[in-house]
Amino acid sequence: MSLSPFMLLCGAGLLAIFSSTIAKSPVLPLFATHLGADPAGVGLVAAVSAFTGVAVSLPAGLLSDRLGRRRLLLFSALVFASAPFLYLLVGQIWQLILVRLYHGLATAIFLPVAMALVADLHEGARGEKIGWFSTATLLGRFAAPMAGGTILAALAADPGRSFNAVYLLCGLAGVLTLALAAFLPRGQGGQAQAQSWPETLAAFRRVMGNRLIVITCLAEAAVLFAYGTFEVFLPLYALQVGMGAWEVGIFLSAQVITLALSKPLLGRFSDRHGRAPQVFAGCLLGAVCIGVYPWLTSFWPLLALSVLFGLSLSVVTSASAAFIADQCHDQGRGSAMGMLGSIMDLGHTSGPLLGGLAAAWLGLSASFWLAALVIGLMALVFAGVAMGSPPTGKAAACSGQTTLEERPR
């Protein structure tokens, strides 16, 4: 029985994100330290792939509009399949940085282009299908640290061998990603044919000038600003109030599970009931959750709040990508998803940076309050711009209503 293009994308997404995650969590800082890196060097190595995501996601989306989604997905899958084996040749920090730059291309290209293709294929159920695709990638992200940590623990007596074993498993997942991507049929989705550069650039200008797309990207970036703050500073806060590392692990795992279970359901809800109110509500919920953390000091309340914060992330992200796709002509959808990817990465990486400055000046609590302020303000701006937009998703598609960019001015 042959798999549908959507199932192929979900399978490739699970394996691709498993591969990219196991390459860095928890092995990367340990490998960098093994090579002689100091804490600053470890931080630089960890930041390289995030920089690649910021720089490459938008051009990758643009090229997928120009050349077609399948070609870009195959190229990213080829990087997934080849990059892990380069780690086996690394003997110095500068070599590791170069490999991380190359490996970072894979995720930076794959995720926005794959989401654009999912949106192309499922006009009437974009929220639900993007939710299922996100769940597949979250499963890969959840399984990778456990697999990598198990290998490192089993071979702890021989660090060099343990690192090689992790990257060999990473390479196997990358090769399987390439195999699935190769089965994607040609000519799938609304953007089936390659375009001319004038057509592509005209669609790109429409995307960049669409205020709904831009403000939705910024709203998701604000949520990921808070998530980046949560990832870095909740463990420090939990240890400060007397909790153990295993309890912190439960907080983080519970949040990932919440995201994985809820995104398809919330995406389907946005298909039926509208996306803009859902994004707004999720931002408000996230602002409240991240702002309340410094007032809680015991395990169960913090666990409940972590689950609720994970739910707020799911409420926003299950609707935001589909909302952006709704605003695009088919030819510009890759550019829109690329812009979302770049701005998301900026939000995710700036959260720990600015939160760290706030914590250094005013204490750990200030990092959470800064994140709450960022989401809360962006929720208000988003509401002012987007809540008056025409209906999107399934209802708009069935009624024949146009998007904002298509209406006469």
C-alpha positions as CSV (number, residue, x, y, z in Angstrom):
1,M,0.0,0.0,0.0
2,S,1.5,3.3,-1.1
3,L,1.6,6.2,1.4
4,S,-0.1,9.5,0.7
5,P,2.1,12.6,0.2
6,F,0.9,13.9,3.6
7,M,1.9,10.6,5.4
8,L,5.3,10.7,3.6
9,L,5.8,14.3,4.9
10,C,4.8,13.3,8.4
11,G,7.2,10.4,8.4
12,A,10.0,12.4,7.0
13,G,9.3,15.2,9.5
14,L,9.5,12.8,12.4
15,L,12.8,11.3,11.3
16,A,14.2,14.6,10.2
17,I,13.6,16.3,13.6
18,F,14.7,13.2,15.4
19,S,18.0,13.4,13.5
20,S,18.5,17.1,14.0
21,T,17.6,16.9,17.7
22,I,19.7,13.9,18.6
23,A,22.7,15.7,17.0
24,K,22.5,18.4,19.7
25,S,20.6,17.1,22.7
26,P,22.3,16.1,24.9
27,V,25.4,15.2,22.9
28,L,26.5,18.5,21.4
29,P,27.7,20.4,24.6
30,L,29.4,17.2,25.8
31,F,31.1,16.7,22.4
32,A,32.2,20.3,22.3
33,T,33.7,20.0,25.8
34,H,35.4,16.8,24.8
35,L,37.1,18.7,22.0
36,G,38.3,21.3,24.5
37,A,35.7,24.0,24.2
38,D,35.2,26.4,27.2
39,P,31.7,27.5,28.2
40,A,31.8,30.4,25.7
41,G,32.8,28.0,23.0
42,V,30.0,25.6,23.8
43,G,27.6,28.5,23.6
44,L,28.9,29.5,20.2
45,V,28.6,26.0,18.9
46,A,25.0,25.7,20.1
47,A,24.1,29.1,18.6
48,V,25.4,28.3,15.1
49,S,22.5,26.3,13.8
50,A,20.0,28.8,15.2
51,F,21.7,31.5,13.2
52,T,21.4,29.3,10.1
53,G,17.7,29.0,10.7
54,V,17.3,32.8,10.9
55,A,19.4,33.4,7.8
56,V,18.1,30.6,5.5
57,S,14.4,29.9,6.2
58,L,13.2,32.9,4.2
59,P,15.4,32.3,1.1
60,A,14.5,28.6,1.3
61,G,10.8,29.4,1.2
62,L,11.3,31.9,-1.7
63,L,13.2,29.2,-3.7
64,S,10.5,26.7,-3.1
65,D,8.1,29.1,-4.7
66,R,10.5,29.5,-7.6
67,L,11.6,25.9,-8.1
68,G,8.9,23.8,-6.5
69,R,8.6,22.3,-3.0
70,R,9.9,18.8,-3.8
71,R,13.3,20.0,-5.0
72,L,13.9,22.0,-1.8
73,L,12.7,19.1,0.3
74,L,15.0,16.7,-1.5
75,F,18.0,19.0,-1.0
76,S,17.3,19.4,2.7
77,A,16.9,15.6,3.1
78,L,20.2,15.2,1.4
79,V,21.8,17.4,4.0
80,F,20.0,15.4,6.8
81,A,21.5,12.2,5.3
82,S,25.1,13.5,4.9
83,A,25.8,15.9,7.7
84,P,25.7,13.4,10.6
85,F,28.6,11.4,9.1
86,L,30.8,14.6,9.0
87,Y,30.7,14.6,12.9
88,L,32.7,11.4,12.8
89,L,35.6,13.3,11.1
90,V,35.6,16.3,13.5
91,G,38.7,16.8,15.7
92,Q,38.6,20.5,16.4
93,I,36.1,23.1,17.5
94,W,36.2,25.1,14.2
95,Q,35.4,21.9,12.3
96,L,32.4,21.3,14.6
97,I,31.2,24.8,13.9
98,L,31.4,24.3,10.2
99,V,29.5,21.0,10.4
100,R,26.8,22.7,12.6
101,L,26.4,25.4,10.0
102,Y,25.9,22.8,7.2
103,H,23.6,20.6,9.4
104,G,21.6,23.7,10.3
105,L,20.7,24.1,6.6
106,A,18.6,21.0,6.7
107,T,16.0,22.1,9.3
108,A,16.0,25.7,8.1
109,I,14.9,24.5,4.7
110,F,12.8,21.5,5.6
111,L,10.3,22.9,8.1
112,P,9.0,26.0,6.2
113,V,8.9,24.2,2.9
114,A,7.2,21.1,4.3
115,M,4.6,23.3,6.0
116,A,4.0,25.2,2.8
117,L,3.4,21.9,1.0
118,V,1.0,20.7,3.7
119,A,-0.9,24.0,3.3
120,D,-0.9,23.5,-0.5
121,L,-2.3,20.0,-0.2
122,H,-5.1,20.7,2.3
123,E,-6.9,24.0,1.7
124,G,-10.0,23.1,3.7
125,A,-8.3,21.5,6.7
126,R,-5.0,23.4,7.0
127,G,-5.0,23.8,10.7
128,E,-5.7,20.2,11.5
129,K,-3.1,18.9,8.9
130,I,-0.4,21.3,10.0
131,G,-1.2,20.2,13.6
132,W,-0.7,16.6,12.7
133,F,2.6,17.4,10.9
134,S,3.8,19.4,14.0
135,T,2.8,16.5,16.2
136,A,5.0,14.1,14.1
137,T,8.0,16.5,14.4
138,L,7.4,16.8,18.2
139,L,7.5,13.0,18.6
140,G,10.9,13.1,16.9
141,R,12.0,15.9,19.2
142,F,10.7,14.1,22.3
143,A,12.4,10.7,21.4
144,A,15.8,12.0,20.4
145,P,17.2,13.2,23.8
146,M,16.1,9.9,25.4
147,A,17.8,7.8,22.7
148,G,20.9,9.9,22.7
149,G,21.2,10.0,26.5
150,T,20.7,6.2,26.6
151,I,23.6,5.7,24.2
152,L,25.9,8.1,26.0
153,A,25.1,6.4,29.3
154,A,25.6,2.8,27.9
155,L,29.0,3.8,26.5
156,A,30.1,6.2,29.1
157,A,33.4,4.4,29.6
158,D,34.5,5.3,26.1
159,P,33.3,8.9,25.2
160,G,34.7,8.9,21.7
161,R,32.9,5.7,20.9
162,S,29.6,7.0,22.5
163,F,29.7,10.2,20.4
164,N,30.3,8.2,17.2
165,A,27.4,5.8,18.1
166,V,25.0,8.8,18.5
167,Y,26.0,10.4,15.2
168,L,25.7,7.0,13.4
169,L,22.1,6.8,14.7
170,C,21.6,10.4,13.6
171,G,22.9,9.5,10.2
172,L,20.6,6.5,9.9
173,A,17.6,8.7,10.6
174,G,18.8,11.2,8.0
175,V,19.1,8.5,5.4
176,L,15.6,7.3,6.1
177,T,14.4,10.9,5.8
178,L,16.0,11.1,2.3
179,A,14.3,7.8,1.3
180,L,10.9,9.1,2.3
181,A,11.4,12.4,0.6
182,A,12.4,10.7,-2.6
183,F,9.0,9.1,-2.8
184,L,7.2,12.4,-2.8
185,P,5.4,12.6,-6.1
186,R,6.0,15.4,-8.5
187,G,3.4,18.1,-9.1
188,Q,1.7,17.9,-5.7
189,G,0.0,20.8,-4.1
190,G,-1.3,24.1,-5.3
191,Q,2.2,25.3,-6.2
192,A,3.0,22.5,-8.5
193,Q,5.0,24.1,-11.2
194,A,8.2,26.1,-11.1
195,Q,7.7,29.8,-11.7
196,S,9.6,32.6,-13.4
197,W,11.6,34.9,-11.2
198,P,9.3,37.9,-11.9
199,E,6.3,35.8,-10.8
200,T,8.2,34.7,-7.7
201,L,9.4,38.1,-6.7
202,A,5.9,39.6,-7.3
203,A,4.5,37.0,-4.9
204,F,7.3,37.7,-2.4
205,R,6.5,41.4,-2.4
206,R,2.8,40.6,-1.7
207,V,3.8,38.5,1.2
208,M,6.2,41.1,2.7
209,G,3.6,43.8,2.3
210,N,0.7,41.8,3.9
211,R,0.3,43.1,7.4
212,L,-1.6,40.1,8.6
213,I,1.2,37.8,7.7
214,V,3.8,40.0,9.3
215,I,1.9,40.5,12.6
216,T,1.1,36.8,12.9
217,C,4.8,36.0,12.4
218,L,5.6,38.5,15.2
219,A,2.9,37.0,17.5
220,E,4.3,33.5,17.1
221,A,7.8,35.0,17.7
222,A,6.6,36.5,20.9
223,V,5.3,33.1,22.1
224,L,8.6,31.5,21.2
225,F,10.4,34.3,23.0
226,A,8.6,33.2,26.1
227,Y,9.2,29.5,25.3
228,G,13.0,30.1,25.0
229,T,12.9,31.9,28.3
230,F,11.0,29.0,29.9
231,E,13.5,26.4,28.5
232,V,16.5,28.2,29.9
233,F,15.3,29.9,33.1
234,L,12.7,27.5,34.5
235,P,15.4,24.9,35.3
236,L,17.4,27.5,37.2
237,Y,14.4,28.8,39.0
238,A,13.3,25.3,40.0
239,L,16.7,24.5,41.4
240,Q,16.7,27.8,43.2
241,V,13.5,26.9,45.0
242,G,14.8,23.4,46.0
243,M,13.6,21.1,43.3
244,G,15.7,18.3,41.6
245,A,16.8,18.0,38.0
246,W,14.3,15.1,37.5
247,E,11.4,17.3,38.4
248,V,12.6,19.9,35.8
249,G,12.7,17.1,33.3
250,I,9.1,16.2,34.1
251,F,8.0,19.9,33.5
252,L,9.7,20.0,30.1
253,S,8.4,16.6,29.0
254,A,4.9,17.3,30.1
255,Q,4.9,20.4,28.0
256,V,6.1,18.6,24.9
257,I,3.4,15.9,25.4
258,T,0.7,18.6,25.8
259,L,1.8,20.1,22.5
260,A,1.9,16.8,20.7
261,L,-1.6,15.7,21.9
262,S,-3.4,19.0,21.4
263,K,-2.1,20.5,18.2
264,P,-4.2,18.5,15.7
265,L,-7.4,19.1,17.8
266,L,-6.7,22.8,18.1
267,G,-5.8,23.0,14.5
268,R,-9.1,21.5,13.6
269,F,-10.9,23.9,15.9
270,S,-9.3,26.8,14.1
271,D,-10.5,25.3,10.7
272,R,-14.0,25.5,12.0
273,H,-14.2,28.5,14.2
274,G,-11.6,31.0,12.9
275,R,-7.9,31.5,13.6
276,A,-7.3,35.1,14.6
277,P,-9.4,34.9,17.9
278,Q,-7.5,31.6,18.7
279,V,-4.1,33.2,18.3
280,F,-5.1,36.2,20.4
281,A,-6.5,33.9,23.2
282,G,-3.4,31.7,23.2
283,C,-1.2,34.8,23.5
284,L,-3.1,36.1,26.5
285,L,-3.1,32.7,28.1
286,G,0.7,32.4,27.5
287,A,1.3,35.8,29.0
288,V,-0.6,34.9,32.2
289,C,1.2,31.6,32.6
290,I,4.7,32.8,32.1
291,G,4.1,35.8,34.4
292,V,2.8,33.6,37.2
293,Y,5.8,31.3,37.4
294,P,7.8,33.4,40.0
295,W,4.9,33.2,42.5
296,L,4.9,29.3,42.6
297,T,7.4,27.3,44.5
298,S,6.1,23.7,44.7
299,F,6.1,20.8,42.3
300,W,2.4,20.3,41.5
301,P,1.5,23.9,40.8
302,L,4.5,24.3,38.6
303,L,3.7,21.2,36.7
304,A,0.1,22.3,36.2
305,L,1.4,25.7,35.0
306,S,3.9,24.1,32.7
307,V,1.1,22.0,31.1
308,L,-1.1,25.1,30.8
309,F,1.7,27.1,29.2
310,G,2.3,24.2,26.8
311,L,-1.4,24.4,25.9
312,S,-1.1,28.2,25.2
313,L,1.8,27.5,22.8
314,S,-0.4,24.9,21.1
315,V,-3.4,27.2,20.9
316,V,-1.3,29.8,19.1
317,T,0.9,27.7,16.9
318,S,-1.9,25.3,15.7
319,A,-3.6,28.4,14.2
320,S,-0.9,30.8,13.2
321,A,0.8,28.9,10.4
322,A,-2.6,28.0,8.9
323,F,-3.7,31.7,9.3
324,I,-0.6,32.8,7.4
325,A,-1.2,30.2,4.6
326,D,-4.8,31.5,4.3
327,Q,-3.5,35.0,3.4
328,C,-1.3,33.8,0.6
329,H,-1.6,33.2,-3.1
330,D,-0.3,29.7,-3.7
331,Q,2.8,31.0,-5.4
332,G,3.9,33.0,-2.3
333,R,3.2,30.5,0.4
334,G,6.7,29.2,0.6
335,S,8.0,32.8,1.2
336,A,5.4,33.3,3.9
337,M,6.4,30.1,5.7
338,G,10.0,31.0,5.3
339,M,9.4,34.4,6.9
340,L,7.6,32.7,9.7
341,G,10.5,30.4,10.3
342,S,13.1,33.2,10.3
343,I,11.1,35.4,12.7
344,M,10.3,32.4,14.9
345,D,13.9,31.6,15.3
346,L,14.7,35.3,16.1
347,G,12.1,35.2,18.8
348,H,13.3,31.8,20.2
349,T,16.9,32.9,20.4
350,S,16.3,36.4,21.7
351,G,14.2,35.1,24.6
352,P,17.1,33.6,26.6
353,L,19.4,36.5,25.6
354,L,17.2,39.3,26.8
355,G,15.8,37.2,29.6
356,G,19.4,36.7,30.8
357,L,20.0,40.4,30.9
358,A,16.8,41.0,32.8
359,A,17.8,38.2,35.3
360,A,21.3,39.6,35.7
361,W,19.9,43.0,36.6
362,L,16.8,42.2,38.5
363,G,16.8,38.5,39.4
364,L,15.3,35.4,37.8
365,S,11.7,36.5,38.2
366,A,12.4,39.4,35.9
367,S,13.1,37.1,33.0
368,F,9.6,35.6,33.3
369,W,7.9,39.0,33.7
370,L,9.7,40.3,30.6
371,A,8.4,37.4,28.6
372,A,4.9,38.0,29.9
373,L,5.1,41.7,28.9
374,V,6.4,40.8,25.4
375,I,3.5,38.3,24.7
376,G,0.9,40.6,26.3
377,L,1.8,43.6,24.2
378,M,2.0,41.5,21.0
379,A,-1.4,40.1,21.8
380,L,-2.9,43.6,21.9
381,V,-1.1,44.6,18.7
382,F,-2.2,41.4,16.9
383,A,-5.8,42.0,18.0
384,G,-5.7,45.5,16.7
385,V,-4.5,44.4,13.3
386,A,-6.0,40.9,12.8
387,M,-9.3,40.7,14.6
388,G,-11.1,42.8,12.0
389,S,-9.8,40.7,9.1
390,P,-12.2,38.6,7.0
391,P,-12.9,34.9,8.0
392,T,-10.2,32.5,7.0
393,G,-9.8,28.7,6.9
394,K,-12.6,26.4,5.9
395,A,-15.4,28.8,6.3
396,A,-13.8,31.4,4.0
397,A,-12.8,28.8,1.5
398,C,-16.3,27.5,1.2
399,S,-17.9,31.0,1.1
400,G,-15.6,32.3,-1.6
401,Q,-14.4,35.2,0.5
402,T,-11.1,36.8,-0.5
403,T,-8.1,37.4,1.8
404,L,-7.1,40.9,2.8
405,E,-4.4,41.1,0.1
406,E,-6.8,40.2,-2.6
407,R,-9.5,42.7,-1.7
408,P,-9.6,45.9,-3.8
409,R,-8.0,48.9,-2.1
